[in-house]
Amino acid sequence: MGSADQKSIAKALVKLNLSPDSANELARFTGVDGAVLTEIAKKLPSKAALSDEQTDVYGRFDLSLSALLHADRDSS
C-alpha cells in the first residue's frame, strides 16, 4: 500500500473517531475552534446541515489533518 493510501486511511480513521468527547483534543492538535468542532461532531451522525462557520472549521480541520500527516511522513 502506498503512502498516499495510508495517509487517506489514517485521515479517514481520525475523522471517523471524531466525537463530542474527542473534539477538543483533536481541535488542539489541528488548531481549530474546539467548541465549533464539538458542535460538528454532534451533527455528523445525524447528517444535519452544517452552518457556514462549521463548514469552514471542518474544512480547516481536514486541511490540518492532511498537513500533520504529511509532516509526519516527511519526518519518518
MMTF fields as JSON, N, C-alpha, C and O atoms, coordinates in Angstrom:
{
  "mmtfVersion": "1.0.0",
  "mmtfProducer": "UNKNOWN",
  "numBonds": 303,
  "numAtoms": 304,
  "numGroups": 76,
  "numChains": 1,
  "numModels": 1,
  "chainsPerModel": [1],
  "groupsPerChain": [76],
  "chainIdList": ["A"],
  "bondAtomList": [4, 2, 8, 6, 12, 10, 16, 14, 20, 18, 24, 22, 28, 26, 32, 30, 36, 34, 40, 38, 44, 42, 48, 46, 52, 50, 56, 54, 60, 58, 64, 62, 68, 66, 72, 70, 76, 74, 80, 78, 84, 82, 88, 86, 92, 90, 96, 94, 100, 98, 104, 102, 108, 106, 112, 110, 116, 114, 120, 118, 124, 122, 128, 126, 132, 130, 136, 134, 140, 138, 144, 142, 148, 146, 152, 150, 156, 154, 160, 158, 164, 162, 168, 166, 172, 170, 176, 174, 180, 178, 184, 182, 188, 186, 192, 190, 196, 194, 200, 198, 204, 202, 208, 206, 212, 210, 216, 214, 220, 218, 224, 222, 228, 226, 232, 230, 236, 234, 240, 238, 244, 242, 248, 246, 252, 250, 256, 254, 260, 258, 264, 262, 268, 266, 272, 270, 276, 274, 280, 278, 284, 282, 288, 286, 292, 290, 296, 294, 300, 298],
  "bondOrderList": [1, 1, 1, 1, 1, 1, 1, 1, 1, 1, 1, 1, 1, 1, 1, 1, 1, 1, 1, 1, 1, 1, 1, 1, 1, 1, 1, 1, 1, 1, 1, 1, 1, 1, 1, 1, 1, 1, 1, 1, 1, 1, 1, 1, 1, 1, 1, 1, 1, 1, 1, 1, 1, 1, 1, 1, 1, 1, 1, 1, 1, 1, 1, 1, 1, 1, 1, 1, 1, 1, 1, 1, 1, 1, 1],
  "groupList": [{"groupName": "MET", "atomNameList": ["N", "CA", "C", "O"], "elementList": ["N", "C", "C", "O"], "formalChargeList": [0, 0, 0, 0], "bondAtomList": [1, 0, 2, 1, 3, 2], "bondOrderList": [1, 1, 2], "singleLetterCode": "M", "chemCompType": "L-PEPTIDE LINKING"}, {"groupName": "GLY", "atomNameList": ["N", "CA", "C", "O"], "elementList": ["N", "C", "C", "O"], "formalChargeList": [0, 0, 0, 0], "bondAtomList": [1, 0, 2, 1, 3, 2], "bondOrderList": [1, 1, 2], "singleLetterCode": "G", "chemCompType": "PEPTIDE LINKING"}, {"groupName": "SER", "atomNameList": ["N", "CA", "C", "O"], "elementList": ["N", "C", "C", "O"], "formalChargeList": [0, 0, 0, 0], "bondAtomList": [1, 0, 2, 1, 3, 2], "bondOrderList": [1, 1, 2], "singleLetterCode": "S", "chemCompType": "L-PEPTIDE LINKING"}, {"groupName": "ALA", "atomNameList": ["N", "CA", "C", "O"], "elementList": ["N", "C", "C", "O"], "formalChargeList": [0, 0, 0, 0], "bondAtomList": [1, 0, 2, 1, 3, 2], "bondOrderList": [1, 1, 2], "singleLetterCode": "A", "chemCompType": "L-PEPTIDE LINKING"}, {"groupName": "ASP", "atomNameList": ["N", "CA", "C", "O"], "elementList": ["N", "C", "C", "O"], "formalChargeList": [0, 0, 0, 0], "bondAtomList": [1, 0, 2, 1, 3, 2], "bondOrderList": [1, 1, 2], "singleLetterCode": "D", "chemCompType": "L-PEPTIDE LINKING"}, {"groupName": "GLN", "atomNameList": ["N", "CA", "C", "O"], "elementList": ["N", "C", "C", "O"], "formalChargeList": [0, 0, 0, 0], "bondAtomList": [1, 0, 2, 1, 3, 2], "bondOrderList": [1, 1, 2], "singleLetterCode": "Q", "chemCompType": "L-PEPTIDE LINKING"}, {"groupName": "LYS", "atomNameList": ["N", "CA", "C", "O"], "elementList": ["N", "C", "C", "O"], "formalChargeList": [0, 0, 0, 0], "bondAtomList": [1, 0, 2, 1, 3, 2], "bondOrderList": [1, 1, 2], "singleLetterCode": "K", "chemCompType": "L-PEPTIDE LINKING"}, {"groupName": "ILE", "atomNameList": ["N", "CA", "C", "O"], "elementList": ["N", "C", "C", "O"], "formalChargeList": [0, 0, 0, 0], "bondAtomList": [1, 0, 2, 1, 3, 2], "bondOrderList": [1, 1, 2], "singleLetterCode": "I", "chemCompType": "L-PEPTIDE LINKING"}, {"groupName": "LEU", "atomNameList": ["N", "CA", "C", "O"], "elementList": ["N", "C", "C", "O"], "formalChargeList": [0, 0, 0, 0], "bondAtomList": [1, 0, 2, 1, 3, 2], "bondOrderList": [1, 1, 2], "singleLetterCode": "L", "chemCompType": "L-PEPTIDE LINKING"}, {"groupName": "VAL", "atomNameList": ["N", "CA", "C", "O"], "elementList": ["N", "C", "C", "O"], "formalChargeList": [0, 0, 0, 0], "bondAtomList": [1, 0, 2, 1, 3, 2], "bondOrderList": [1, 1, 2], "singleLetterCode": "V", "chemCompType": "L-PEPTIDE LINKING"}, {"groupName": "ASN", "atomNameList": ["N", "CA", "C", "O"], "elementList": ["N", "C", "C", "O"], "formalChargeList": [0, 0, 0, 0], "bondAtomList": [1, 0, 2, 1, 3, 2], "bondOrderList": [1, 1, 2], "singleLetterCode": "N", "chemCompType": "L-PEPTIDE LINKING"}, {"groupName": "PRO", "atomNameList": ["N", "CA", "C", "O"], "elementList": ["N", "C", "C", "O"], "formalChargeList": [0, 0, 0, 0], "bondAtomList": [1, 0, 2, 1, 3, 2], "bondOrderList": [1, 1, 2], "singleLetterCode": "P", "chemCompType": "L-PEPTIDE LINKING"}, {"groupName": "GLU", "atomNameList": ["N", "CA", "C", "O"], "elementList": ["N", "C", "C", "O"], "formalChargeList": [0, 0, 0, 0], "bondAtomList": [1, 0, 2, 1, 3, 2], "bondOrderList": [1, 1, 2], "singleLetterCode": "E", "chemCompType": "L-PEPTIDE LINKING"}, {"groupName": "ARG", "atomNameList": ["N", "CA", "C", "O"], "elementList": ["N", "C", "C", "O"], "formalChargeList": [0, 0, 0, 0], "bondAtomList": [1, 0, 2, 1, 3, 2], "bondOrderList": [1, 1, 2], "singleLetterCode": "R", "chemCompType": "L-PEPTIDE LINKING"}, {"groupName": "PHE", "atomNameList": ["N", "CA", "C", "O"], "elementList": ["N", "C", "C", "O"], "formalChargeList": [0, 0, 0, 0], "bondAtomList": [1, 0, 2, 1, 3, 2], "bondOrderList": [1, 1, 2], "singleLetterCode": "F", "chemCompType": "L-PEPTIDE LINKING"}, {"groupName": "THR", "atomNameList": ["N", "CA", "C", "O"], "elementList": ["N", "C", "C", "O"], "formalChargeList": [0, 0, 0, 0], "bondAtomList": [1, 0, 2, 1, 3, 2], "bondOrderList": [1, 1, 2], "singleLetterCode": "T", "chemCompType": "L-PEPTIDE LINKING"}, {"groupName": "TYR", "atomNameList": ["N", "CA", "C", "O"], "elementList": ["N", "C", "C", "O"], "formalChargeList": [0, 0, 0, 0], "bondAtomList": [1, 0, 2, 1, 3, 2], "bondOrderList": [1, 1, 2], "singleLetterCode": "Y", "chemCompType": "L-PEPTIDE LINKING"}, {"groupName": "HIS", "atomNameList": ["N", "CA", "C", "O"], "elementList": ["N", "C", "C", "O"], "formalChargeList": [0, 0, 0, 0], "bondAtomList": [1, 0, 2, 1, 3, 2], "bondOrderList": [1, 1, 2], "singleLetterCode": "H", "chemCompType": "L-PEPTIDE LINKING"}],
  "groupTypeList": [0, 1, 2, 3, 4, 5, 6, 2, 7, 3, 6, 3, 8, 9, 6, 8, 10, 8, 2, 11, 4, 2, 3, 10, 12, 8, 3, 13, 14, 15, 1, 9, 4, 1, 3, 9, 8, 15, 12, 7, 3, 6, 6, 8, 11, 2, 6, 3, 3, 8, 2, 4, 12, 5, 15, 4, 9, 16, 1, 13, 14, 4, 8, 2, 8, 2, 3, 8, 8, 17, 3, 4, 13, 4, 2, 2],
  "groupIdList": [1, 2, 3, 4, 5, 6, 7, 8, 9, 10, 11, 12, 13, 14, 15, 16, 17, 18, 19, 20, 21, 22, 23, 24, 25, 26, 27, 28, 29, 30, 31, 32, 33, 34, 35, 36, 37, 38, 39, 40, 41, 42, 43, 44, 45, 46, 47, 48, 49, 50, 51, 52, 53, 54, 55, 56, 57, 58, 59, 60, 61, 62, 63, 64, 65, 66, 67, 68, 69, 70, 71, 72, 73, 74, 75, 76],
  "secStructList": [7, 7, 2, 2, 2, 2, 2, 2, 2, 2, 2, 2, 2, 2, 2, 2, 6, 7, 7, 6, 6, 6, 2, 2, 2, 2, 2, 2, 2, 2, 6, 1, 7, 2, 2, 2, 2, 2, 2, 2, 2, 2, 2, 4, 4, 4, 6, 7, 7, 7, 7, 2, 2, 2, 2, 2, 2, 2, 2, 2, 2, 2, 2, 2, 2, 2, 2, 2, 2, 2, 2, 2, 2, 2, 2, 7],
  "xCoordList": [0.851, 0.0, 0.89, 1.843, 0.584, 1.373, 1.136, 0.149, 2.059, 1.948, 0.726, 0.149, 0.332, -0.867, -2.11, -2.997, -2.159, -3.283, -3.282, -4.336, -2.111, -2.002, -2.45, -3.136, -2.053, -2.442, -3.956, -4.568, -4.555, -6.008, -6.74, -7.747, -6.232, -6.855, -6.72, -7.68, -5.538, -5.319, -6.247, -6.84, -6.369, -7.241, -8.695, -9.431, -9.106, -10.479, -10.748, -11.829, -9.771, -9.944, -10.063, -10.874, -9.265, -9.355, -10.736, -11.375, -11.196, -12.496, -13.636, -14.639, -13.481, -14.486, -14.605, -15.686, -13.5, -13.485, -13.73, -13.621, -14.057, -14.422, -15.746, -16.751, -15.73, -16.931, -16.937, -15.926, -18.061, -18.073, -17.0, -16.474, -16.682, -15.66, -14.238, -13.372, -13.991, -12.632, -12.384, -11.242, -13.44, -13.335, -12.355, -11.574, -12.386, -11.489, -10.02, -9.193, -9.698, -8.304, -7.875, -6.77, -8.742, -8.416, -8.31, -7.477, -9.137, -9.061, -7.727, -7.122, -7.273, -5.99, -4.85, -3.951, -4.883, -3.827, -3.89, -2.863, -5.08, -5.231, -5.381, -5.383, -5.507, -5.569, -6.908, -6.979, -7.977, -9.307, -10.056, -9.6, -11.185, -12.002, -12.65, -13.43, -12.319, -12.825, -14.324, -14.96, -14.9, -16.349, -17.089, -18.099, -16.584, -17.231, -17.035, -17.959, -15.837, -15.606, -16.496, -16.939, -16.754, -17.667, -19.083, -19.765, -19.521, -20.844, -20.923, -21.933, -19.86, -19.806, -19.911, -20.665, -19.151, -19.165, -20.558, -20.93, -21.321, -22.691, -23.622, -24.572, -23.343, -24.221, -23.917, -24.829, -22.673, -22.293, -23.091, -23.504, -23.324, -24.078, -25.496, -26.017, -26.111, -27.491, -27.528, -28.598, -26.347, -26.24, -26.952, -27.381, -27.074, -27.666, -26.748, -25.529, -27.332, -26.564, -25.662, -26.047, -24.457, -23.523, -23.727, -24.066, -23.518, -23.562, -22.324, -21.416, -22.293, -21.123, -19.861, -18.805, -19.973, -18.819, -18.351, -17.152, -19.302, -18.95, -18.3, -17.344, -18.815, -18.23, -16.797, -15.915, -16.562, -15.22, -14.282, -13.168, -14.729, -13.893, -13.612, -12.49, -14.625, -14.431, -13.452, -12.655, -13.513, -12.556, -11.14, -10.199, -10.976, -9.649, -9.147, -7.953, -10.05, -9.708, -9.159, -8.129, -9.841, -9.417, -8.037, -7.168, -7.843, -6.545, -5.432, -4.313, -5.738, -4.745, -4.356, -3.18, -5.339, -5.024, -4.093, -3.119, -4.397, -3.55, -2.129, -1.164, -2.002, -0.679, 0.081, 1.277, -0.607, 0.043, 0.503, 1.604, -0.328, 0.049, 1.189, 2.077, 1.166, 2.246, 3.552, 4.601, 3.493, 4.705, 5.251, 6.467, 4.369, 4.806, 5.486, 6.504, 4.948, 5.533, 6.899, 7.819, 7.041, 8.312, 9.388, 10.578, 8.975, 9.952, 10.366, 11.292, 9.673, 9.994, 11.218, 11.623],
  "yCoordList": [-1.176, 0.0, 1.23, 1.312, 2.184, 3.399, 4.359, 4.259, 5.286, 6.247, 7.157, 7.575, 7.464, 8.3, 7.553, 8.145, 6.245, 5.442, 5.37, 5.471, 5.197, 5.136, 6.45, 6.457, 7.559, 8.88, 9.054, 9.563, 8.64, 8.75, 7.892, 8.314, 6.692, 5.806, 6.386, 6.38, 6.885, 7.475, 8.665, 8.809, 9.515, 10.685, 10.256, 10.833, 9.249, 8.761, 8.188, 8.385, 7.482, 6.91, 8.0, 7.887, 9.047, 10.151, 10.795, 11.049, 11.058, 11.699, 10.793, 11.273, 9.491, 8.538, 8.528, 8.304, 8.768, 8.766, 10.142, 10.313, 11.115, 12.439, 12.311, 11.869, 12.697, 12.626, 13.85, 14.543, 14.117, 15.236, 15.081, 16.075, 13.839, 13.601, 13.839, 14.256, 13.578, 13.721, 15.058, 15.393, 15.818, 17.027, 18.066, 18.636, 18.317, 19.348, 18.975, 19.825, 17.718, 17.298, 17.347, 17.792, 16.891, 16.96, 18.417, 18.742, 19.277, 20.704, 21.279, 22.083, 20.871, 21.364, 20.958, 21.756, 19.726, 19.249, 19.911, 20.078, 20.284, 20.828, 22.343, 22.939, 22.967, 24.427, 25.026, 26.197, 24.239, 24.786, 25.017, 24.591, 25.681, 26.01, 24.738, 24.075, 24.409, 23.196, 23.179, 22.139, 24.321, 24.382, 24.128, 23.425, 24.697, 24.51, 23.069, 22.465, 22.52, 21.133, 20.173, 19.153, 20.495, 19.688, 19.749, 18.728, 20.939, 21.086, 20.239, 19.585, 20.257, 19.473, 17.985, 17.253, 17.545, 16.131, 15.689, 14.535, 16.576, 16.248, 16.14, 15.358, 16.929, 16.957, 15.844, 15.371, 15.425, 14.489, 13.181, 12.741, 12.545, 11.28, 11.424, 10.498, 12.572, 12.779, 13.355, 13.52, 13.659, 14.27, 15.614, 16.032, 16.287, 17.625, 18.589, 18.415, 19.583, 20.569, 21.368, 21.712, 21.655, 22.489, 23.945, 24.266, 24.821, 26.261, 26.63, 25.815, 27.851, 28.312, 28.256, 27.833, 28.687, 28.662, 27.223, 26.946, 26.321, 24.926, 24.304, 23.538, 24.63, 24.13, 24.623, 23.865, 25.877, 26.451, 25.74, 25.369, 25.55, 24.895, 23.444, 22.965, 22.745, 21.354, 21.266, 20.331, 22.22, 22.271, 22.517, 21.886, 23.432, 23.692, 22.491, 22.192, 21.8, 20.58, 19.543, 18.922, 19.358, 18.418, 18.784, 17.922, 20.053, 20.502, 20.336, 19.955, 20.619, 20.464, 19.006, 18.696, 18.104, 16.677, 16.271, 15.55, 16.736, 16.423, 16.925, 16.207, 18.148, 18.735, 17.976, 17.721, 17.613, 16.863, 15.491, 15.054, 14.821, 13.503, 13.61, 12.758, 14.65, 14.868, 15.163, 14.632, 15.996, 16.349, 15.124, 14.94, 14.274, 13.056, 12.116, 11.507, 11.994, 11.138, 11.646, 10.855, 12.975, 13.558, 13.411, 13.353, 13.353, 13.261, 11.815, 11.57, 10.851, 9.429, 9.014, 7.854],
  "zCoordList": [0.0, 0.0, 0.0, 0.775, -0.863, -0.978, 0.17, 0.899, 0.314, 1.425, 1.282, 2.286, 0.057, -0.133, 0.363, 0.977, 0.088, 0.576, 2.097, 2.726, 2.685, 4.136, 4.773, 5.796, 4.154, 4.665, 4.592, 5.531, 3.499, 3.344, 4.369, 4.939, 4.597, 5.573, 6.978, 7.748, 7.312, 8.639, 8.862, 9.931, 7.846, 7.97, 8.131, 8.931, 7.377, 7.482, 8.874, 9.429, 9.436, 10.778, 11.836, 12.756, 11.713, 12.667, 12.572, 13.593, 11.345, 11.167, 11.633, 12.162, 11.435, 11.891, 13.406, 13.95, 14.078, 15.538, 16.143, 17.357, 15.315, 15.825, 16.577, 16.02, 17.825, 18.659, 19.571, 19.685, 20.217, 21.165, 22.253, 22.754, 22.612, 23.639, 23.134, 23.903, 21.857, 21.314, 20.624, 20.311, 20.387, 19.569, 20.119, 19.357, 21.419, 21.964, 21.808, 21.479, 22.04, 21.884, 20.423, 20.112, 19.528, 18.103, 17.645, 16.798, 18.193, 17.858, 18.304, 17.594, 19.471, 19.976, 19.037, 18.774, 18.534, 17.633, 16.262, 15.604, 15.834, 14.485, 14.44, 13.363, 15.612, 15.654, 15.28, 14.909, 15.372, 15.085, 16.394, 17.455, 16.322, 17.49, 18.054, 17.37, 19.3, 19.931, 20.116, 19.944, 20.466, 20.667, 19.357, 19.331, 18.286, 16.982, 16.501, 15.955, 16.702, 16.287, 17.092, 16.565, 18.351, 19.161, 18.586, 18.506, 18.188, 17.555, 16.288, 16.028, 15.513, 14.275, 14.601, 13.96, 15.6, 15.992, 16.418, 16.205, 17.007, 17.41, 16.202, 16.212, 15.166, 13.992, 12.982, 12.304, 12.873, 11.815, 11.81, 10.737, 12.956, 12.912, 12.355, 11.733, 12.575, 12.102, 10.686, 10.099, 10.15, 8.817, 8.729, 7.653, 9.873, 9.899, 9.151, 9.137, 8.545, 7.79, 8.724, 9.842, 8.245, 8.999, 8.626, 7.487, 9.597, 9.314, 8.497, 8.333, 7.99, 7.24, 8.096, 7.625, 9.359, 10.26, 10.504, 10.512, 10.701, 10.935, 9.699, 9.817, 8.525, 7.283, 7.144, 6.739, 7.474, 7.414, 8.389, 8.02, 9.623, 10.636, 10.236, 10.395, 9.72, 9.316, 8.139, 8.062, 7.242, 6.136, 6.63, 6.149, 7.592, 8.157, 8.949, 8.932, 9.641, 10.359, 9.379, 9.641, 8.262, 7.23, 6.676, 6.546, 6.353, 5.826, 6.86, 6.516, 8.11, 9.172, 9.353, 9.543, 9.296, 9.369, 8.238, 8.452, 7.036, 5.887, 6.101, 5.838, 6.574, 6.805, 7.887, 7.744, 8.967, 10.047, 9.574, 9.907, 8.809, 8.303, 7.3, 7.271, 6.482, 5.512, 6.242, 5.877, 7.26, 8.043, 8.743, 8.808, 9.272, 9.955, 8.962, 9.29, 7.773, 6.755, 6.341, 6.132, 6.218, 5.808, 6.892, 6.582, 8.142, 9.22, 9.5, 10.274, 8.862, 9.071, 8.306, 8.372]
}
